Amino acid sequence: MPKIDKLPWRDHAGGAHPITGQADGPYSVRPLGDVIGLSQYGIHLERLRPGSRSSHRHWHEGEDEFVYVISGELILIEDEETVLTAGDAAGWPGGMPVAHCLENRSDCDAVFLVVGTRLDRDIVHYPDHDLILHRDNNRRQYTRTDGSPIEGES
């Protein structure tokens, strides 16, 4: 099995979402699984800056997700909030309708491992924004929770 050399962090500004307008803040990623060509699941390290969120609160109909905190402190936001620190883990099987995200409310960076299945098709629910993402390979379409289209989306 090939050893993965230490990868540089890929920094992202965390700009505003094109539909919701919400900005989750800056973050950095090390795409570990991509480097060795994993195709069944993704695995990467993510670093959240103070004040940043991992994503909008969401849940997947198909994809499993798992996180493991390596350093720092994060708030797991579901219907309630839970503090996660180094050594803590959380996970969500596909189809489990528990919307979630992580937020760094501390004054230091937090680093965590993310593992998830890679499905060609998935439906992602964003309950705080009345939004559903329908993903089919590289095609993405957003609708409201009632199925109505969003202006400008096709």
N, C-alpha and C positions, 0 to 999 in steps of 0.2 A: 504494500500500500504506500503510495507516495506521500512523503511528508509535505505539508503545506508550509511554504516559507511565510515568514511574518509579512502580512500584507499592509500596505499603507491604508490609512483611513480615507474613505471617500466622503468628503464633506458635502452636505446639502443645506441650503439656506432655509428650507421649510417654508416656502412661500404660500400664499393664499390658495386654497382649493378652488378649482375653476367653477364649481357649482355652488358650494356653501360659502365661499369667501373666508372661511376659518383658516388661520395659519397656525400650525402646530409647533412652530419654532425650529431652530437649527438642530441637526443631528448628523452623525457620521456612521458609516457602515463599512464593515469588512466582509465581503461576500465569499465566505469560505467554501460553500458547496459549489458555487459557479466555477471556482478555480480548478476543481478536479472533475467537473462535468457531471455532478449529481443531477439526475433527472426526475427521480421519484419524489424527492422532498428537497426543500431549500433549507439552508442553515447559514446563518450569518451572525456576526457580532454587531451590536448596535450601541452607540454611545449617545446618550441624551444629555444635552446641556441643561443647566439650571433654567427652570421656567418652560421647558419644552415638553411636548407630548409625543408619544410614539405614533399616534394616528388619531383620527376621529374615533369615538366609541363605535364599535361595530361587532358583528358576528357573521360567520360563514355558514352557508347551508352545506357545503361540501368539504372544505378544507379543515384539517386539524391544525391547531396552533399550540405551541409550547414555548414558554420563556423560563430562563434560569438566570438569576441575578448574580453577577460576578463581583461587582463592586458598587458602592454607593447606596443610595436609598431612593426607592420609587414608590409612588402611590398607585396601586391597582384600582382603577375606577370601573366598577360594575354598577349594580343597583346600589351598592354600598361601597365604601372605600376601605382598602386594606394596605398597610405598610409592608413593603417587601424590601429586604436587605440581603447582603451577600449570602448565598447559599439557599435562598428561598426560590421556589419554582411555582408556576401556575400553568394550567393548560385548559384547552377548550376543544372537545371533539367536534368535528363538523356536524352541523344540524342542531347543536345545543344553543338555544336562543338566549345567550347571555352576552349582551353587548359589553365590550371591554376596551380599555386602552391603559397605557402607563403614563404617568406624569412625574416629572422631576421637580419637586418643590423645594429641594435642598439647595445649598449654595455650592455644591460640587458636582462634577460630571458623574453620571451613573452608567455602568457598562453591563449589558446583559446579552445572553445567547438566545437567538430565536430559531426555532425549528418548526417547519410546517410542510404539509403535503403540497405538491404542485399539480393541480388539476387543470386540464385544458378549459374546463367550464366550471363556473362557480357563480353563486348569487350571494352578494354581500349586503347585509342590512345595516343602515345607519339610522337608528331610531331617533336620535336627537335632532335629525335634520330632515325627517320625512323623505328619506332617500334610499333607493335600492340600486346597486350596481349589478348589471348582468354582464358577466365576462364570458366570452366565447373565443378561445385562442387569443388573438391580438385585438379582437373587436370588443369594445366597451360601450355599454349603453346604460344611461341613468334614467330611472323612472321615479315617480312618487310611490309611496307605499300602496296606493290604490291602483297602481299600474299605469296611471296617466303619464304621458311623455313630458319631458322637461324641455322648454323652449330652447332651440338651438342644438339639441341633441338628436342624433339619428342612429 
